């Protein structure tokens, strides 16, 4: 994964990328301080639950690797692989890699759909879109999806599903939701948007698609601890990290921007 990030960003120092990846995360301590969540106080090692243990959470990379490596490793590897082909406009292979992620995690597979949406609309004619979907890689992807989704559908366990707005109530949801987005993703998003000229058009379109996905994810309550928000966001959050590293490398005359991103890491 680290070597693929070096390829994507053309950043030659793998130790810096590794250090940034370890430190990367949202401002969970600030959220914990503002909301004084009881769950975080009783279990002090979980400040990321500041929005509520049964509401929503975006998990940091080190926590993901410790608690759910089966989601994290598959999500990071498929995200970087898709980035490599996406950056080179080799959209033909993307459905196959997205389908392969289903072996690791259905939530990660859903998160990777941002790549497919942008790839689909990158083709100008209906004929090109159909040829892309039903190429040999697309057919392999459809076969994998059919077999694995048939297998997952045999599970008898019923996952709790609700809309967070209904579950929490409009007043509580609005306050925590807006605070959640500001604390978790606002700084890297503003960083990328401000330096958008450093990013190619197709990657910028992908960023906006991923941002929409991350904004919508907390609305869905699925699983005992809102598993969809925690695991479906893996691809989007890792994409923000990769794009930030990509932009960071090209900033020569903006030291204040590097300081801002450093504060985010710390």
GUGULUM-777407 format. One record per residue (C-alpha): residue number from 0; residue in one letter; chain; x, y, z. Coordinates in steps of 0.1 Angstrom, whole numbers. Example, Ala and Ser with C-alpha at 12.3 -4.5 7.8 and 13.67 -1.06 7.14 Angstrom:
<nodes>
<num:0; residu:A; chaine:A; east:123; north:-45; up:78>
<num:1; residu:S; chaine:A; east:137; north:-11; up:71>
</nodes>
This chain:
<nodes>
<num:0; residu:X; chaine:A; east:0; north:0; up:0>
<num:1; residu:X; chaine:A; east:28; north:24; up:9>
<num:2; residu:X; chaine:A; east:46; north:17; up:-23>
<num:3; residu:X; chaine:A; east:15; north:23; up:-43>
<num:4; residu:X; chaine:A; east:10; north:56; up:-26>
<num:5; residu:X; chaine:A; east:45; north:65; up:-36>
<num:6; residu:X; chaine:A; east:36; north:57; up:-72>
<num:7; residu:X; chaine:A; east:3; north:77; up:-71>
<num:8; residu:X; chaine:A; east:18; north:108; up:-54>
<num:9; residu:X; chaine:A; east:54; north:106; up:-68>
<num:10; residu:X; chaine:A; east:65; north:112; up:-32>
<num:11; residu:X; chaine:A; east:99; north:94; up:-28>
<num:12; residu:X; chaine:A; east:101; north:93; up:10>
<num:13; residu:X; chaine:A; east:82; north:62; up:22>
<num:14; residu:X; chaine:A; east:90; north:70; up:59>
<num:15; residu:X; chaine:A; east:72; north:104; up:57>
<num:16; residu:X; chaine:A; east:42; north:87; up:41>
<num:17; residu:X; chaine:A; east:42; north:60; up:68>
<num:18; residu:X; chaine:A; east:44; north:87; up:96>
<num:19; residu:X; chaine:A; east:16; north:107; up:80>
<num:20; residu:X; chaine:A; east:-6; north:76; up:77>
<num:21; residu:X; chaine:A; east:0; north:67; up:114>
<num:22; residu:X; chaine:A; east:-9; north:102; up:126>
<num:23; residu:X; chaine:A; east:-37; north:109; up:102>
<num:24; residu:X; chaine:A; east:-72; north:112; up:117>
<num:25; residu:X; chaine:A; east:-100; north:136; up:127>
<num:26; residu:X; chaine:A; east:-101; north:159; up:156>
<num:27; residu:X; chaine:A; east:-119; north:134; up:178>
<num:28; residu:X; chaine:A; east:-104; north:148; up:211>
<num:29; residu:X; chaine:A; east:-121; north:181; up:203>
<num:30; residu:X; chaine:A; east:-154; north:164; up:197>
<num:31; residu:X; chaine:A; east:-150; north:144; up:229>
<num:32; residu:X; chaine:A; east:-142; north:177; up:248>
<num:33; residu:X; chaine:A; east:-173; north:195; up:234>
<num:34; residu:X; chaine:A; east:-199; north:168; up:238>
<num:35; residu:X; chaine:A; east:-187; north:151; up:269>
<num:36; residu:X; chaine:A; east:-199; north:117; up:257>
<num:37; residu:X; chaine:A; east:-205; north:93; up:286>
<num:38; residu:X; chaine:A; east:-193; north:63; up:266>
<num:39; residu:X; chaine:A; east:-159; north:79; up:260>
<num:40; residu:X; chaine:A; east:-155; north:87; up:297>
<num:41; residu:X; chaine:A; east:-163; north:52; up:308>
<num:42; residu:X; chaine:A; east:-141; north:37; up:282>
<num:43; residu:X; chaine:A; east:-114; north:64; up:279>
<num:44; residu:X; chaine:A; east:-95; north:47; up:250>
<num:45; residu:X; chaine:A; east:-124; north:54; up:226>
<num:46; residu:X; chaine:A; east:-125; north:92; up:220>
<num:47; residu:X; chaine:A; east:-138; north:86; up:185>
<num:48; residu:X; chaine:A; east:-172; north:77; up:199>
<num:49; residu:X; chaine:A; east:-178; north:114; up:209>
<num:50; residu:X; chaine:A; east:-208; north:116; up:185>
<num:51; residu:X; chaine:A; east:-225; north:87; up:204>
<num:52; residu:X; chaine:A; east:-217; north:50; up:205>
<num:53; residu:X; chaine:A; east:-248; north:41; up:185>
<num:54; residu:X; chaine:A; east:-247; north:72; up:162>
<num:55; residu:X; chaine:A; east:-218; north:75; up:138>
<num:56; residu:X; chaine:A; east:-180; north:74; up:138>
<num:57; residu:X; chaine:A; east:-152; north:78; up:113>
<num:58; residu:X; chaine:A; east:-123; north:56; up:125>
<num:59; residu:X; chaine:A; east:-86; north:66; up:123>
<num:60; residu:X; chaine:A; east:-62; north:44; up:104>
<num:61; residu:X; chaine:A; east:-44; north:29; up:134>
<num:62; residu:X; chaine:A; east:-77; north:20; up:151>
<num:63; residu:X; chaine:A; east:-89; north:4; up:119>
<num:64; residu:X; chaine:A; east:-57; north:-17; up:116>
<num:65; residu:X; chaine:A; east:-61; north:-28; up:153>
<num:66; residu:X; chaine:A; east:-98; north:-35; up:155>
<num:67; residu:X; chaine:A; east:-109; north:-44; up:119>
<num:68; residu:X; chaine:A; east:-79; north:-53; up:97>
<num:69; residu:X; chaine:A; east:-101; north:-74; up:75>
<num:70; residu:X; chaine:A; east:-119; north:-42; up:64>
<num:71; residu:X; chaine:A; east:-89; north:-18; up:66>
<num:72; residu:X; chaine:A; east:-63; north:-39; up:46>
<num:73; residu:X; chaine:A; east:-87; north:-48; up:18>
<num:74; residu:X; chaine:A; east:-100; north:-12; up:16>
<num:75; residu:X; chaine:A; east:-66; north:4; up:15>
<num:76; residu:X; chaine:A; east:-52; north:-20; up:-11>
<num:77; residu:X; chaine:A; east:-81; north:-19; up:-34>
<num:78; residu:X; chaine:A; east:-83; north:19; up:-31>
<num:79; residu:X; chaine:A; east:-46; north:24; up:-40>
<num:80; residu:X; chaine:A; east:-49; north:-1; up:-69>
<num:81; residu:X; chaine:A; east:-80; north:18; up:-82>
<num:82; residu:X; chaine:A; east:-61; north:51; up:-78>
<num:83; residu:X; chaine:A; east:-33; north:38; up:-100>
<num:84; residu:X; chaine:A; east:-55; north:28; up:-129>
<num:85; residu:X; chaine:A; east:-79; north:58; up:-124>
<num:86; residu:X; chaine:A; east:-50; north:82; up:-125>
<num:87; residu:X; chaine:A; east:-39; north:68; up:-158>
<num:88; residu:X; chaine:A; east:-75; north:67; up:-171>
<num:89; residu:X; chaine:A; east:-75; north:29; up:-174>
<num:90; residu:X; chaine:A; east:-111; north:27; up:-164>
<num:91; residu:X; chaine:A; east:-116; north:-7; up:-180>
<num:92; residu:X; chaine:A; east:-100; north:-25; up:-150>
<num:93; residu:X; chaine:A; east:-119; north:-7; up:-122>
<num:94; residu:X; chaine:A; east:-150; north:-30; up:-120>
<num:95; residu:X; chaine:A; east:-128; north:-60; up:-115>
<num:96; residu:X; chaine:A; east:-109; north:-45; up:-86>
<num:97; residu:X; chaine:A; east:-140; north:-32; up:-70>
<num:98; residu:X; chaine:A; east:-156; north:-66; up:-72>
<num:99; residu:X; chaine:A; east:-125; north:-83; up:-57>
<num:100; residu:X; chaine:A; east:-129; north:-61; up:-26>
<num:101; residu:X; chaine:A; east:-161; north:-80; up:-19>
<num:102; residu:X; chaine:A; east:-140; north:-109; up:-7>
<num:103; residu:X; chaine:A; east:-128; north:-87; up:21>
<num:104; residu:X; chaine:A; east:-157; north:-64; up:30>
<num:105; residu:X; chaine:A; east:-191; north:-55; up:14>
<num:106; residu:X; chaine:A; east:-189; north:-21; up:30>
<num:107; residu:X; chaine:A; east:-155; north:-14; up:13>
<num:108; residu:X; chaine:A; east:-170; north:-26; up:-20>
<num:109; residu:X; chaine:A; east:-198; north:0; up:-16>
<num:110; residu:X; chaine:A; east:-173; north:27; up:-7>
<num:111; residu:X; chaine:A; east:-154; north:20; up:-39>
<num:112; residu:X; chaine:A; east:-185; north:28; up:-60>
<num:113; residu:X; chaine:A; east:-172; north:64; up:-62>
<num:114; residu:X; chaine:A; east:-145; north:52; up:-87>
<num:115; residu:X; chaine:A; east:-172; north:35; up:-108>
<num:116; residu:X; chaine:A; east:-195; north:65; up:-109>
<num:117; residu:X; chaine:A; east:-168; north:88; up:-122>
<num:118; residu:X; chaine:A; east:-155; north:62; up:-146>
<num:119; residu:X; chaine:A; east:-191; north:56; up:-160>
<num:120; residu:X; chaine:A; east:-196; north:93; up:-167>
<num:121; residu:X; chaine:A; east:-162; north:97; up:-182>
<num:122; residu:X; chaine:A; east:-174; north:79; up:-213>
<num:123; residu:X; chaine:A; east:-192; north:103; up:-236>
<num:124; residu:X; chaine:A; east:-216; north:79; up:-255>
<num:125; residu:X; chaine:A; east:-241; north:53; up:-244>
<num:126; residu:X; chaine:A; east:-223; north:27; up:-265>
<num:127; residu:X; chaine:A; east:-190; north:33; up:-247>
<num:128; residu:X; chaine:A; east:-207; north:31; up:-214>
<num:129; residu:X; chaine:A; east:-223; north:-3; up:-223>
<num:130; residu:X; chaine:A; east:-191; north:-16; up:-237>
<num:131; residu:X; chaine:A; east:-173; north:-6; up:-204>
<num:132; residu:X; chaine:A; east:-199; north:-24; up:-183>
<num:133; residu:X; chaine:A; east:-199; north:-55; up:-203>
<num:134; residu:X; chaine:A; east:-162; north:-58; up:-211>
<num:135; residu:X; chaine:A; east:-145; north:-90; up:-201>
<num:136; residu:X; chaine:A; east:-134; north:-73; up:-168>
<num:137; residu:X; chaine:A; east:-170; north:-61; up:-163>
<num:138; residu:X; chaine:A; east:-183; north:-96; up:-169>
<num:139; residu:X; chaine:A; east:-158; north:-110; up:-144>
<num:140; residu:X; chaine:A; east:-169; north:-84; up:-119>
<num:141; residu:X; chaine:A; east:-206; north:-92; up:-124>
<num:142; residu:X; chaine:A; east:-199; north:-129; up:-119>
<num:143; residu:X; chaine:A; east:-180; north:-122; up:-87>
<num:144; residu:X; chaine:A; east:-207; north:-99; up:-74>
<num:145; residu:X; chaine:A; east:-234; north:-125; up:-83>
<num:146; residu:X; chaine:A; east:-217; north:-154; up:-65>
<num:147; residu:X; chaine:A; east:-206; north:-135; up:-34>
<num:148; residu:X; chaine:A; east:-238; north:-116; up:-29>
<num:149; residu:X; chaine:A; east:-257; north:-148; up:-32>
<num:150; residu:X; chaine:A; east:-235; north:-162; up:-5>
<num:151; residu:X; chaine:A; east:-239; north:-131; up:18>
<num:152; residu:X; chaine:A; east:-277; north:-133; up:12>
<num:153; residu:X; chaine:A; east:-279; north:-167; up:29>
<num:154; residu:X; chaine:A; east:-271; north:-152; up:63>
<num:155; residu:X; chaine:A; east:-300; north:-154; up:87>
<num:156; residu:X; chaine:A; east:-288; north:-126; up:109>
<num:157; residu:X; chaine:A; east:-309; north:-94; up:106>
<num:158; residu:X; chaine:A; east:-288; north:-63; up:106>
<num:159; residu:X; chaine:A; east:-306; north:-33; up:123>
<num:160; residu:X; chaine:A; east:-313; north:-6; up:97>
<num:161; residu:X; chaine:A; east:-326; north:29; up:104>
<num:162; residu:X; chaine:A; east:-322; north:65; up:92>
<num:163; residu:X; chaine:A; east:-302; north:84; up:117>
<num:164; residu:X; chaine:A; east:-324; north:114; up:115>
<num:165; residu:X; chaine:A; east:-354; north:94; up:126>
<num:166; residu:X; chaine:A; east:-335; north:73; up:152>
<num:167; residu:X; chaine:A; east:-319; north:103; up:169>
<num:168; residu:X; chaine:A; east:-345; north:130; up:164>
<num:169; residu:X; chaine:A; east:-340; north:161; up:142>
<num:170; residu:X; chaine:A; east:-326; north:184; up:169>
<num:171; residu:X; chaine:A; east:-299; north:161; up:182>
<num:172; residu:X; chaine:A; east:-290; north:147; up:148>
<num:173; residu:X; chaine:A; east:-285; north:182; up:132>
<num:174; residu:X; chaine:A; east:-261; north:194; up:160>
<num:175; residu:X; chaine:A; east:-240; north:162; up:161>
<num:176; residu:X; chaine:A; east:-240; north:157; up:123>
<num:177; residu:X; chaine:A; east:-228; north:192; up:114>
<num:178; residu:X; chaine:A; east:-202; north:191; up:142>
<num:179; residu:X; chaine:A; east:-192; north:156; up:130>
<num:180; residu:X; chaine:A; east:-185; north:167; up:94>
<num:181; residu:X; chaine:A; east:-166; north:198; up:106>
<num:182; residu:X; chaine:A; east:-144; north:179; up:130>
<num:183; residu:X; chaine:A; east:-138; north:148; up:109>
<num:184; residu:X; chaine:A; east:-132; north:159; up:73>
<num:185; residu:X; chaine:A; east:-135; north:197; up:69>
<num:186; residu:X; chaine:A; east:-97; north:206; up:71>
<num:187; residu:X; chaine:A; east:-84; north:181; up:45>
<num:188; residu:X; chaine:A; east:-114; north:189; up:22>
<num:189; residu:X; chaine:A; east:-107; north:226; up:24>
<num:190; residu:X; chaine:A; east:-70; north:219; up:18>
<num:191; residu:X; chaine:A; east:-77; north:199; up:-13>
<num:192; residu:X; chaine:A; east:-103; north:224; up:-26>
<num:193; residu:X; chaine:A; east:-80; north:254; up:-21>
<num:194; residu:X; chaine:A; east:-52; north:237; up:-41>
<num:195; residu:X; chaine:A; east:-75; north:220; up:-66>
<num:196; residu:X; chaine:A; east:-54; north:232; up:-95>
<num:197; residu:X; chaine:A; east:-27; north:208; up:-83>
<num:198; residu:X; chaine:A; east:-50; north:179; up:-90>
<num:199; residu:X; chaine:A; east:-61; north:166; up:-124>
<num:200; residu:X; chaine:A; east:-97; north:171; up:-135>
<num:201; residu:X; chaine:A; east:-107; north:134; up:-132>
<num:202; residu:X; chaine:A; east:-92; north:131; up:-97>
<num:203; residu:X; chaine:A; east:-110; north:163; up:-86>
<num:204; residu:X; chaine:A; east:-143; north:149; up:-99>
<num:205; residu:X; chaine:A; east:-135; north:117; up:-79>
<num:206; residu:X; chaine:A; east:-128; north:138; up:-48>
<num:207; residu:X; chaine:A; east:-162; north:156; up:-51>
<num:208; residu:X; chaine:A; east:-179; north:122; up:-55>
<num:209; residu:X; chaine:A; east:-162; north:108; up:-25>
<num:210; residu:X; chaine:A; east:-170; north:139; up:-5>
<num:211; residu:X; chaine:A; east:-207; north:135; up:-13>
<num:212; residu:X; chaine:A; east:-205; north:98; up:-2>
<num:213; residu:X; chaine:A; east:-188; north:108; up:31>
<num:214; residu:X; chaine:A; east:-215; north:134; up:37>
<num:215; residu:X; chaine:A; east:-243; north:109; up:31>
<num:216; residu:X; chaine:A; east:-228; north:80; up:50>
<num:217; residu:X; chaine:A; east:-237; north:91; up:86>
<num:218; residu:X; chaine:A; east:-274; north:92; up:76>
<num:219; residu:X; chaine:A; east:-275; north:54; up:74>
<num:220; residu:X; chaine:A; east:-276; north:34; up:106>
<num:221; residu:X; chaine:A; east:-268; north:-2; up:98>
<num:222; residu:X; chaine:A; east:-254; north:-28; up:123>
<num:223; residu:X; chaine:A; east:-251; north:-27; up:160>
<num:224; residu:X; chaine:A; east:-227; north:3; up:161>
<num:225; residu:X; chaine:A; east:-235; north:20; up:128>
<num:226; residu:X; chaine:A; east:-211; north:-3; up:110>
<num:227; residu:X; chaine:A; east:-219; north:12; up:76>
<num:228; residu:X; chaine:A; east:-206; north:47; up:86>
<num:229; residu:X; chaine:A; east:-175; north:32; up:102>
<num:230; residu:X; chaine:A; east:-165; north:8; up:75>
<num:231; residu:X; chaine:A; east:-182; north:22; up:44>
<num:232; residu:X; chaine:A; east:-161; north:54; up:49>
<num:233; residu:X; chaine:A; east:-128; north:36; up:48>
<num:234; residu:X; chaine:A; east:-123; north:42; up:10>
<num:235; residu:X; chaine:A; east:-134; north:79; up:12>
<num:236; residu:X; chaine:A; east:-112; north:87; up:42>
<num:237; residu:X; chaine:A; east:-82; north:70; up:27>
<num:238; residu:X; chaine:A; east:-88; north:88; up:-6>
<num:239; residu:X; chaine:A; east:-87; north:121; up:12>
<num:240; residu:X; chaine:A; east:-54; north:111; up:27>
<num:241; residu:X; chaine:A; east:-39; north:102; up:-7>
<num:242; residu:X; chaine:A; east:-51; north:133; up:-23>
<num:243; residu:X; chaine:A; east:-37; north:154; up:5>
<num:244; residu:X; chaine:A; east:-3; north:138; up:2>
<num:245; residu:X; chaine:A; east:-5; north:144; up:-36>
<num:246; residu:X; chaine:A; east:-13; north:181; up:-31>
<num:247; residu:X; chaine:A; east:12; north:185; up:-2>
<num:248; residu:X; chaine:A; east:41; north:173; up:-25>
<num:249; residu:X; chaine:A; east:34; north:201; up:-50>
<num:250; residu:X; chaine:A; east:32; north:230; up:-25>
<num:251; residu:X; chaine:A; east:64; north:250; up:-27>
<num:252; residu:X; chaine:A; east:55; north:286; up:-17>
<num:253; residu:X; chaine:A; east:26; north:281; up:8>
<num:254; residu:X; chaine:A; east:42; north:272; up:42>
<num:255; residu:X; chaine:A; east:10; north:282; up:60>
<num:256; residu:X; chaine:A; east:-9; north:254; up:42>
<num:257; residu:X; chaine:A; east:17; north:228; up:53>
<num:258; residu:X; chaine:A; east:13; north:241; up:89>
<num:259; residu:X; chaine:A; east:-25; north:237; up:87>
<num:260; residu:X; chaine:A; east:-22; north:202; up:75>
<num:261; residu:X; chaine:A; east:5; north:194; up:102>
<num:262; residu:X; chaine:A; east:-19; north:207; up:129>
<num:263; residu:X; chaine:A; east:-45; north:183; up:115>
<num:264; residu:X; chaine:A; east:-21; north:154; up:119>
<num:265; residu:X; chaine:A; east:-11; north:164; up:154>
</nodes>
